[in-house]
């Protein structure tokens, strides 16, 4: 991913400024005194100096889904990583350095979300946007003087730049779905107890062209699942999952109204091994 981001930033500078590689080099080396002493022509250096998780974007809820083997499990949510760059410009004349650094900073600030036309490598397959931050006062680097001292080089102006990329850790754990939850409420006398059952299932919708075909049903999100006799109405989530509380034991008539407006009725036996519905 780092190599892909480096290639993306290089492509961004080449296209957006634009830079001519015959006149200006783009480097990702650490700007030590030994390195800078070997710079011959004007150079933009993007040194990656810090990687850390963006805690503001952290998600804690695992997503429930079905694995390739048909078993139900949970997938860990995406994590978001901030990659911070220390950007400097190098040339024989200080005025040329300042002009080059300014052009780089402005080009990066104009791109708060990196355009798809410059994405390289793995970043082309990332679904979410690559958001950036340029020359902000709350950047990771707090003391530039100490940074240059550690590099054994002279202090010079730099732009702190950060790009946030999403990372799929591909962590999946198999876990059975809780389809039926039963609560017995009342006194110790069983005759006074009431049984409340919460059921959960998945609603799937088969496109008209796929009727009769196996494995073509898709999760039906935003559908209304109703038990008219009980006055219960719930909606399915983005994965087609629904939960109906306080359902008595027995057979119930269920009415499903999809987001597209189609209506169907089904008989649901409670309790059962599955409460999945297909419309």
MARKOLFI-659288 format. One record per residue (C-alpha): x, y, z; residue in three letters. Coordinates in steps of 0.02 Angstrom, whole numbers, plus 50000, padded with zeros to 5 digits. Layout:
# MARKOLFI-659288
XYZALA ...
***
This chain:
# MARKOLFI-659288
500005000050000UNK 501445012150038UNK 502195009249866UNK 500495012349788UNK 500285028749883UNK 502035034449836UNK 501655031049654UNK 499995040249671UNK 500795055749746UNK 502115055949610UNK 500765054749476UNK 499775068449563UNK 501235080749560UNK 501675076549381UNK 499895079749322UNK 499265093449436UNK 500715105749445UNK 501265099249316UNK 503075094149337UNK 504285089549199UNK 505375074949253UNK 506755081249137UNK 506875096849245UNK 506315091249419UNK 506605074849513UNK 505355067249635UNK 506145057649778UNK 505535047949931UNK 507225046950018UNK 507625052650194UNK 508335070450175UNK 509955067850270UNK 511475078850242UNK 512325064950145UNK 510805063150029UNK 510565081850000UNK 512405083749958UNK 512125072449807UNK 510605081749738UNK 511045088549566UNK 509445095749491UNK 507895103149575UNK 507055089649678UNK 505425087349774UNK 505685075249918UNK 504205066650000UNK 504875057650152UNK 503645045950239UNK 504015047950424UNK 502475042050518UNK 501045029450506UNK 499645028150634UNK 497825023150646UNK 496535036950629UNK 495555034450790UNK 494205046850738UNK 493695034850599UNK 493835018850700UNK 492335007350693UNK 492014994350827UNK 490484985050762UNK 490894969050668UNK 489824965850514UNK 488814949850509UNK 488874940550343UNK 488894923350265UNK 490534915350219UNK 490934905750060UNK 490494889550148UNK 488754896150186UNK 489124897950371UNK 488734914050460UNK 490114924350536UNK 490724941750572UNK 492004952350478UNK 493094965150563UNK 492734982850503UNK 493974992550397UNK 495365002050485UNK 495975019050427UNK 497825023350425UNK 498575040850416UNK 500225041150320UNK 501185057250355UNK 502495064550236UNK 503825077750265UNK 503935086950099UNK 505415097950053UNK 506085106149894UNK 507925106449845UNK 508805117549718UNK 510405127849697UNK 509485144149732UNK 508395147049885UNK 507125156649778UNK 506935141449665UNK 506675130149817UNK 505325141549887UNK 504425142849720UNK 504445124049696UNK 503865120449873UNK 502445133049855UNK 501845125149692UNK 501865107949774UNK 500895113949927UNK 499545122549823UNK 499335107349710UNK 499115096049860UNK 497905107849947UNK 496815107849791UNK 496625089049808UNK 495775085549978UNK 495205069249901UNK 496445061449780UNK 495705060049607UNK 495385042749535UNK 496395047049379UNK 498035047349476UNK 497765032349590UNK 499065018749570UNK 499225000349617UNK 498174994149763UNK 497335011049785UNK 496365007949625UNK 495454993749713UNK 495035003549871UNK 493175007549876UNK 493255022849989UNK 494065039649949UNK 495865043749993UNK 495695059650096UNK 497155071150128UNK 497735085050242UNK 499035098050190UNK 500025110650295UNK 498885109450448UNK 499405116150618UNK 498955099850705UNK 500135089350601UNK 501065074950681UNK 502785083250677UNK 502905095050827UNK 504715100750826UNK 505515102850653UNK 507165108450731UNK 507395091950821UNK 506925082750661UNK 508295091550560UNK 509545088950701UNK 509185070250696UNK 509515070550509UNK 511135080350535UNK 510545093150408UNK 510155111750402UNK 508425118150448UNK 507335122350298UNK 505465124850264UNK 504395109450240UNK 502585104850210UNK 501765091650321UNK 500585081150216UNK 499465066650270UNK 498435054250169UNK 497135042850248UNK 496885025750170UNK 495695011950218UNK 496394994650253UNK 495444978250253UNK 496294967050380UNK 495304952250312UNK 494864945750485UNK 493324934650486UNK 492674924350631UNK 491364910950616UNK 489904913350735UNK 488144906450735UNK 486684918450718UNK 485524920450866UNK 483864916750781UNK 482744914950933UNK 482844923851101UNK 481614918151234UNK 481244927251397UNK 480094920451531UNK 479394934151642UNK 478274932351794UNK 478234924251964UNK 478874907352015UNK 477164900151977UNK 477334893951797UNK 475504897751764UNK 475854916351790UNK 477374916851677UNK 477314924651504UNK 478474919551364UNK 479154933151250UNK 480104927651095UNK 481194938750985UNK 481584931350814UNK 482854936450683UNK 483064931850501UNK 483664937650331UNK 482494944350196UNK 483034940950017UNK 482284946949855UNK 482444937549691UNK 482444948649535UNK 481034944449410UNK 482294938449281UNK 483054926649408UNK 481464917949465UNK 481764899349480UNK 483644901149475UNK 484694895649622UNK 485804907649720UNK 485154923349633UNK 484184930649780UNK 484944946649850UNK 484734954650023UNK 483184965550026UNK 483634981250124UNK 482384994050186UNK 480894982150173UNK 479464982450298UNK 479114966250388UNK 477404966550473UNK 476404955050586UNK 474704963750567UNK 473824953250700UNK 475124958750829UNK 475294976650768UNK 477174974250741UNK 478134982950601UNK 480024982250578UNK 481224985950435UNK 482654975850365UNK 484404983150372UNK 485654985150229UNK 486054966550238UNK 484214961450234UNK 484224956750419UNK 482704959850527UNK 482264956950710UNK 480464955350772UNK 480194956850961UNK 478824949751073UNK 478144936050959UNK 477054922451039UNK 477294903951002UNK 476274898250853UNK 475994901650669UNK 475904919750614UNK 475464928450452UNK 476884939850395UNK 476704953450266UNK 478254959850176UNK 478294976150080UNK 479934978749985UNK 480764995449953UNK 480134993949775UNK 478334992649834UNK 477974974249802UNK 476934965449935UNK 476944947049984UNK 476284936550128UNK 477074921850217UNK 476704910050360UNK 478004910150498UNK 478094896650632UNK 478834901850800UNK 479964894450861UNK 480884887350709UNK 482644883450649UNK 482614898050527UNK 481594913650499UNK 482344918550331UNK 481094924650201UNK 481184926250013UNK 480084937449908UNK 
***
